[in-house]
Amino acid sequence: MSQAESLPVLKTSVHDLKYLSAVLRGVNFATRATITVTKTGLVVVVEESRTLLGTAYVFADVFDEFTYHPEVTEGQSSQQPTIQEEETDYCSAFEISLNTFMECMNIYGTASGSSSKSGKLKPFKNYGDESNGPESDDDQAEGAQDRGDKRSKPGGGRSEHFFGGSERGTGMRLTYIGPGFPLTVTLAQDASGPTTTCEIPTFDAEPHLELPFDSEKMVLKIILKSSWLRDALSELDSSCDKLAFIGNPPEIPEAGAQTARQRQRARMQAKPNFRIEAAGSFGNTEARFIRRMDYPNDRDVLESFECVNPVSFSYRFSHIARTMRALQTSVKTSLRIDDEGLLSLQFLMPSSTSRLNSGGGTSNFIEFRCLALEDDT
């Protein structure tokens, strides 16, 4: 029996593709993406300049239907698998143009969540621009929701504001027969209405950049609300060329009684536990500017902070800027750095509607790994 006559490798459907589109949009910055299909879901990997690796993890319960049949290769039996074979974690991988896939999903104009301003990126600040506040009432409402301000407009939390409401959604079915066949995308806004079918060419998956992160060699680990990091990066000028993450161990208070003035002086002289430092230049001149943003070891700001020795590593700003789309729609951020400067940024995404209805927790996330500049390693 030929591959075309056998069961498709992948067959999925979702009644509203907004959530899936939002997750994939977070890594849509490269020409091609490698999609790996397993029984637990999809792993979408992109890379840039052999330095930046972006990975989106989309679990099977995001879909209303998720059916995966491992590819049958030469030498494999078409009969029922043995117990040992059933325990094997099979996977299938192929490459596609992720941007083409995103355009297909947005054929009806409903995939981008354009009705909600939360899906838009806050532009990087240009120096000399004195306008630091939101430009409209909607921007103020968005900022109030990020801060948990009780005066924000009604509409629930950030995930509901971004992903749904009463707006009409677009349903989608994905089918991948196997190697050599396209990824078939079928879309419809109504069961009785017209449908659109797109066929996206697939390619054999090429080996991508491997950046293993060793937790045993981790020198800095921070967990914070994404809104804190998002606001900090949005304030930076687009002409920055380097961005440094600096960590210092919490200072232990001196033993013995201290006056209020001594305690205040000690706090002022203490090094910040976490600092973001951006450096750039003005035009073609040699004049340099440095922008520093300090974060205290406060549970309201840094939910978790681990740092034993002083840490400072720099990264190309253009690579960190690639993470902004994922950061924009995430709820929490985990920032980790190992002793060689490998940066891991993990963005926890809001729960999809299907996971909320099934009682599942938030588990879909996007991870970026980035190599430090050679000067700092």
N, C-alpha and C positions, 0 to 999 in steps of 0.2 A: 504494500500500500504506500503510495507516495505521500510526501509531507503535506501536499495540498489537500489530500483526501483524509488525512488524519486529523486529530483534534488540534485546534489552534494552541500555540504555546501560551498565549495570553488573551484573555477575554474579560473585559471589565466594563462596568457602567456606573454612572453617577448621575443623580437627578439634577444636581446643580453644581456646575464646575467652578464656581467662584473660589472655593477654598483651595482646590488643586491648583488653579491658576495662580493664586497668591503665593503658594509655596514654591512653585516652579519659577515664578518671576524673580524670586530671591537669588537664583543662580543663573539667570539669563544674561550672561555677559560674554559668552564665547561663541565661536562659529558653530561648533558641534558639541553635543553632549553624549556621554555614554550612559545608557539606561540598562541597569541590571535588574532582572526580574527574578524574584525568589517567591517561595510560598508565603512569606510574611509581608511582601509588598514590593515597592520600587525603590531603587537607589539611583539617583541622577547625579552624575559627576561631570564637572567642567574644570578646565585649568587655564591658566594664563601665564605666559612667559616662563614656564618651568619654575615658577616661584609661588604662585597662588593656586590653591586647590579648593574648589567649592563643591560641597556634597549636600544634596537634599534627600532626607529620608521620609518617604511617604508610605505609611503602613496600610495594609490591606483593608482595614475597617474604615478607611476614609471613603472607600467605594461602597456602593450599594450591592455590587456584585464583583467578585474577584476570583477568577478561575485561572489557575496556572498548571500547565502540563509540561514537564521538562522535555527538552528536545531529545528525540531518539536518534542517536548517532550510530555509525557503523560499529558493529561489535556488541551493541547493546540489544538485549532481547526485547521483543515487542510483547512478551508475555507478562503476567503479573510479577511485580518486583518482589524480591526476597525481603525478609525482615531487615537484613543488613543494608540492602539498597534503599529501603524505606527510611532508614535512619540517616541516610546521606543527604546533606543539604545541597540539592541541585540548584543551579542558577543558569539563566540565559542572558546574554548581553548583546546589545547592538548600539550603533551610533545613529543619531538623527540630527537634523538642524533644529535646535531647540527654539530658535526664533520663529521658524516656519510653523512649528507645532503651536506656539503661543498665538500666532496670527490666525491659525485655523480655529482655535478655541474661541477667539474673539470675533468670529465672523458676524455674529448677531449683536456685537457691541456690548455684551453683558459679562464678559470674563474679567474685565479690569476693575470692576467695582467703581466705575467713574462717578457714580452718584454720590460717593462718599469721599470727602476730602482726606480721610485718613489714609487712603491708598496712595496719596501723592507724597513725593519727597519734598522735604523742606530744603530749599536751596542753601548751598554753602554761603556763608556771609562774606561780603566784600568789604574790606577795610575802607573806612571813610563813609560808610553807610550808617547813619545814626539811628535808623529805624530798627529797633530791637524787638518790638512787639509784633503781635499778629496783625495782619493786614485787614482782616474782616471779622465780623461777629462769628462766622463759622470757624475761622482759625482760632478765635478765643475759646469757643466751645470745645474744639479739638484739644487744645492745650489743657483746658480744665479737666477733660476726661482723663488725659494722661496723668495729671497730678492727683486725680481723685477728688477734684473740687466739687463740693455739693451744689455749687451754683451752675453746673454744666447743664446743657440742654438735655431734655429727656431722651431716652433711647437705649438705656442700658449700658453695658460695659463696652470696652474697645472692640472686642471681637464681633459683637452683634452689630456695632456701628459700621464696621468695615465689611463684614461678609454677608449681611443679609437684609433683614427687614421684609417688607411686603413686596419687594421688587420681583418681577418675573425672572426666573432663572432659566438657564439653558442646560438641557440634559445632554450627556455625551456617552458614547460607547466606543471603546478602544478594542481593536482586534489585531493581533500579530500572529500570523500563521507560522512563521519560522524564518530561518536564514534565507536571504534572497527575495523575500516578500516585503512589501511596504507595510508601514503602520497605518491601518485604516481607522479614520476618525469619522464617526457619524454623529451629527448634532441635530437637535430639534428643540423647539421651545414649547411645543404642545404635541401631545400624543396623536392628535388628529390633524395636525398641521404639516407643513412641508419639512423635509429633512435635507440636510446637506452632508455629503460624503466627500472626504478628502483622503488622498493616499500620499503619505509622506515617505520618500525613499529611505531605506535603511542601509547601513554599511556595517561591515565587519568591525567589531570593537577592537580598537588599537590599545596597547598598554598605555595607561596614563601615569602621571606623576605619582610617586609613592612618597608620602611624608608621614611615616609612623610616629606617633606621639607616645613617648615612654613616661607614664605617670610616676615611675620611680625617680626620674630625673627632673621632675617638675620643681621649679623654684618660685613660681608665683601662681596663685589661684584666687580668683575673685568671682563671686556671683552677685549680680546687681540687677535692679530693674532696668529693662531696656530703655525706658524713657530717659533715665539719667545719662546713659552713654549716647543715646540718639541726640539729645539736646546739646551735649558737649561737642560732638562731631559736626553737628549742623552749624555751630557757631564759628567753625574754622574757615579760613579764607581758601578759596579754590586754588590759589597760587602756591600753597604749601607743597613742599617736595618731600619732606620727611616728617614722620610722626613717631614719637618715642613713648613707650609705656614704662613708667618708673615705679618701682615698689620699694618700700622701706619697712622693716619689721616694726611692730608696735613697740614704743619705748616703755620700759618698766619704770613706774614712779619711784623716786628715791625714798628710801625708808626714813622714818622719823617725821616729826611734825613740820609742816610748811605753812607759811602765811599765805593769804589769798594772793598777794602780789607775787610771791615766789611761784605759786602754781600757775598764775597767768603768764609770767615770764617764761616758764618752762613750756607751756603750750605754744607760745609764740615762736620759741626757738626750735621746737620739735620739727623734724622733717615730716612732710606729708606721707601718709601711708601709701597713697596711690596718686600718681600725677600723670597727666597726659600733656605732652610737650610737642608743639608743632613748630617747625622751622621752615622758612621760605625766604624769598627775595622779592624786592620791588622792581618790576620790569627787568631791564637789562643791566641795571646797576649792581654794584657789589654790596649795596646796603642789605642787611639781613634783619629779619624780625623773628622773634620767638614768642610764642603764645603758650602760657602755662595755665592748666586747670587742675586744682588740687582737690582731693577727696579725703575726708577724714574717715577713720575706722569707726563709723557710726552705723548701727544696725538699720537705721532709716535710709541710709545711702548704700552701704556695702553689706549685703545680707550675709556674706561669708568672705573672710579674708585670711589667706595663708601666705606668709612670707617670712623666711628665716634669715636670709641675708639680703643686703641691698641689691636690687635688680634694675638694669637699664638696657633696653634694646630698642633699636630704631627700625622702621619699616617704610617702604615707599608709600607715600600718601595715596597715590593713585590706586594701589592695591587695597588699602583699607577702605577707600571710597567705594569699592566694588561691593562691600558688605552692607551698604546703606539700605538697599531695597529689602533685604532680609531683616535687618535691624528695625526697619520702619514698622513691620507688621508683627514683630515678636513681642513676647511679654517678659521674658527673662533672658539674661545674657551670662554665659560662663566664659571668663577670660583666663586662659592658662598659657604659661610660657615655660619651656624647659631650659636646661642649662646651656643649650646651644642657641637659644633665641627663637626656636620654632614656636610660633604663635598659633594657638587654637582658640577660635571664637565660635561658641555654640549658641545658637539662637533658638529658644523654645517657642514654638508657634502656638497660637490659641487652638483650642479644641474645635474640630469641625462639628457641624450640626449632628451628623450621624453618630459621632462619638459621645456627644452630650446626651442624645436620646437613648443610647445603649448603656449609659452610665460609665463609659470609659473616661480615663483621665487624659491629660495633655501629654502626648508622646512624640508627635511629629516635630522634627527639628532640622535645622540647617547648620552645617559646620563649615567653617573656612579655616584652612591652615596656610600659613604664610611664612616664608623664610625671612630672617632678619637681614639687614644690610651687612655686607661683609666687614665694614668698618667696626661693627659692634660684636662680631663673633670671634 
